[in-house]
Amino acid sequence: MSEETGTIEVSRVIKAPAERIYKAFLDADALAKFSPPAGYTARYDHVDPKVGGTYRGTFTALETKESHSFGGEYVELVPHERIVQTDKFETDAPEMQSEMTVTITLDEVEGGTKVTVRQEGIPKPIPEEDAATGWGMSLENLARLVEFPEAE
């Protein structure tokens, strides 16, 4: 990627099977629950989880009600292992026009699944630290959604 865009990678071990996590990333209702960062709600207008299929979502700030929409296409889907998708903001601002690539990798580890998110092509106006923090919040929300308490 050029100097005009950024790249981040965030990982977290989630105490859930890869299959459950994979399904959550491809379900509009689950995405609406776990993907928005703190202070935002999310709505997904459509999610068509197949190679060549598309998705579209909107994050809305709770306080200001300002919203931004985004969407992309599924490039690669390896059940319970990897999701590669494009992502682009719906905006007229030229500096926000770059197409991002998001790679989600699921690796079974002791105690759960290591989820790694790599986002490339982040528009320059978005600090990489903010993108990493946002993904960290999303993974925290995902853990709350898919982790089940241990049976006693």
C-alpha positions as CSV (number, residue, x, y, z in Angstrom):
1,M,0.0,0.0,0.0
2,S,1.1,3.6,-0.6
3,E,2.0,6.3,1.9
4,E,-1.5,7.6,1.4
5,T,-3.1,4.7,3.3
6,G,-2.5,2.9,6.5
7,T,-2.5,-0.8,7.6
8,I,-3.4,-2.2,11.0
9,E,-3.5,-5.7,12.5
10,V,-5.4,-6.5,15.7
11,S,-5.7,-10.0,17.4
12,R,-7.7,-11.4,20.3
13,V,-8.4,-14.9,21.6
14,I,-12.1,-15.5,21.9
15,K,-13.4,-18.4,24.0
16,A,-15.6,-19.8,21.2
17,P,-15.3,-22.2,18.3
18,A,-14.1,-20.8,15.0
19,E,-17.4,-21.9,13.4
20,R,-19.5,-19.6,15.7
21,I,-17.2,-16.6,15.1
22,Y,-17.1,-17.2,11.3
23,K,-20.9,-17.2,11.2
24,A,-21.1,-14.0,13.3
25,F,-19.0,-12.1,10.7
26,L,-21.4,-13.1,8.0
27,D,-24.7,-12.4,9.7
28,A,-26.3,-9.0,9.4
29,D,-27.9,-9.1,12.9
30,A,-24.7,-10.3,14.6
31,L,-22.6,-7.6,12.7
32,A,-25.1,-4.9,13.9
33,K,-24.5,-6.0,17.5
34,F,-20.7,-6.4,17.5
35,S,-19.2,-4.2,14.8
36,P,-19.9,-0.6,15.9
37,P,-17.4,1.0,18.2
38,A,-18.4,2.6,21.5
39,G,-20.9,5.4,21.1
40,Y,-22.3,4.1,17.8
41,T,-25.1,1.9,16.6
42,A,-25.0,-0.1,13.4
43,R,-27.5,-1.2,10.8
44,Y,-26.7,-3.6,7.9
45,D,-29.0,-3.2,4.9
46,H,-27.7,-6.4,3.3
47,V,-25.1,-9.1,3.8
48,D,-24.8,-11.6,0.9
49,P,-22.0,-13.9,2.2
50,K,-20.7,-15.6,-0.9
51,V,-17.6,-14.9,-3.0
52,G,-18.7,-11.9,-5.2
53,G,-21.5,-11.1,-2.8
54,T,-21.7,-7.7,-1.2
55,Y,-22.6,-6.1,2.1
56,R,-23.6,-2.6,3.2
57,G,-23.8,-1.1,6.6
58,T,-24.2,2.2,8.4
59,F,-22.7,3.4,11.7
60,T,-24.6,6.2,13.5
61,A,-23.2,8.2,16.4
62,L,-25.6,8.1,19.4
63,E,-25.0,11.7,20.5
64,T,-24.9,13.6,17.2
65,K,-26.9,11.2,15.0
66,E,-24.3,11.7,12.3
67,S,-23.9,8.5,10.2
68,H,-21.5,7.1,7.7
69,S,-22.2,4.2,5.4
70,F,-19.8,1.7,4.0
71,G,-19.8,-1.5,2.0
72,G,-17.8,-3.9,0.0
73,E,-17.5,-7.3,-1.6
74,Y,-16.6,-10.7,-0.3
75,V,-13.4,-11.8,-2.1
76,E,-12.5,-15.0,-0.3
77,L,-14.5,-17.2,2.1
78,V,-12.8,-20.2,3.7
79,P,-15.4,-21.6,6.2
80,H,-14.2,-21.3,9.8
81,E,-10.7,-20.1,8.7
82,R,-10.6,-16.9,6.7
83,I,-12.8,-14.0,5.3
84,V,-11.3,-11.5,2.9
85,Q,-13.5,-8.6,1.9
86,T,-13.2,-5.1,0.4
87,D,-14.5,-2.1,2.3
88,K,-15.1,1.4,1.2
89,F,-16.8,4.5,2.7
90,E,-19.7,6.0,0.8
91,T,-18.5,9.6,0.7
92,D,-17.7,12.3,-1.7
93,A,-14.5,13.3,0.1
94,P,-11.6,12.3,-2.2
95,E,-9.2,11.6,0.7
96,M,-11.7,8.9,2.0
97,Q,-12.1,7.1,-1.3
98,S,-9.5,4.4,-1.0
99,E,-10.7,0.8,-1.1
100,M,-9.7,-1.1,1.9
101,T,-9.0,-4.9,2.2
102,V,-10.0,-6.6,5.4
103,T,-8.7,-10.1,6.1
104,I,-10.1,-11.9,9.1
105,T,-8.2,-15.0,10.1
106,L,-9.5,-17.6,12.6
107,D,-7.0,-19.9,14.2
108,E,-8.0,-22.6,16.7
109,V,-5.8,-22.2,19.8
110,E,-6.0,-23.7,23.3
111,G,-8.9,-22.1,25.1
112,G,-10.7,-20.8,22.0
113,T,-10.0,-19.1,18.6
114,K,-7.4,-16.5,17.8
115,V,-9.2,-13.8,15.7
116,T,-6.8,-11.6,13.7
117,V,-8.1,-8.7,11.7
118,R,-5.8,-7.0,9.1
119,Q,-7.1,-3.9,7.5
120,E,-5.1,-2.4,4.6
121,G,-5.8,0.8,2.6
122,I,-7.1,2.8,5.5
123,P,-7.7,6.4,4.3
124,K,-5.0,8.8,5.5
125,P,-7.4,11.0,7.5
126,I,-8.1,8.1,9.8
127,P,-5.3,7.6,12.3
128,E,-4.1,4.0,12.4
129,E,-4.4,4.0,16.2
130,D,-8.1,4.9,15.9
131,A,-8.7,2.1,13.4
132,A,-7.0,-0.3,15.7
133,T,-9.0,0.9,18.7
134,G,-12.2,0.5,16.7
135,W,-11.4,-3.0,15.7
136,G,-10.4,-3.8,19.3
137,M,-13.8,-2.6,20.5
138,S,-15.5,-4.7,17.8
139,L,-13.6,-7.8,18.9
140,E,-14.5,-7.1,22.5
141,N,-18.2,-6.9,21.5
142,L,-17.8,-10.0,19.4
143,A,-16.4,-11.9,22.4
144,R,-19.5,-10.9,24.5
145,L,-21.7,-12.1,21.7
146,V,-20.2,-15.5,20.9
147,E,-18.6,-16.6,24.2
148,F,-20.8,-18.9,26.3
149,P,-20.2,-19.5,30.0
150,E,-18.5,-22.7,30.8
151,A,-20.9,-25.4,32.0
152,E,-20.3,-26.2,35.7
